[in-house]
């Protein structure tokens, strides 16, 4: 599966998106329940809500067991995987050293990959501009969802200040790619993760209030830079902590 070219991404990532191709099992926007006080794209709000619910807040026992297994092996939390990746990525042995390291988590990575891709495919066509746009909304913090009030924050965005979770996600995705777990799919999604990281680094959205969107020109500039990047380029980009270089 090839990454989308610049022209397609720039045309569709921040304005004027056409109808989404409907896949079996895909939810329609008018099927989503009305949520008083919700702000932002309805499908994107539902996508990120379900993503958090099914991978964290209402995660099945096998998902929680996967996190526990990974966390115990690397010092207490799966979030520490980013530190392991940062230590190994600059070695001349990379990616062999990192591939060997994450091989102990193959079954856990397979489960997390299958679950994440399943949620994405429920809402968006794989490799679609609409999915790229959802990551832009996420980074900008323009999705306000009152259902999250009792969880952490009402805004769908990467938690943490700074949001180091983008580095963690990249570390997981690189492990999946090196282990041959849906590598083409994750190679297309990794630039979206970087795009969200770049947008959030500029927008710095607040967690509990309606955030104003970034100017369209700013979103276009960030989309143009980040969405076409290769995973090799992203391996260099994510060595910048906590924000993108320059």
Secondary structure, DSSP 8 states (H G I E B T S, - for coil): -----HHHHHHHSSS--------TT---GGGS---TT-BS-HHHHHHHHHHHIIIIIT--HHHHHHHHHHHHHHTS-GGGHHHHHHHHHTSTTTTHHHHHHHGGGHHHHHHHHHHHHHHHHHHS-TT-HHHHHHHHHHHHT--B-GGGTTTS-SB-S--SSS-THHHHHHHHHHHHHHTTSSHHHHHHHHHHHHHHHHHHHHH---SSS------HHHHHHHHHHHTT--HHHHHHHTTS-SS---
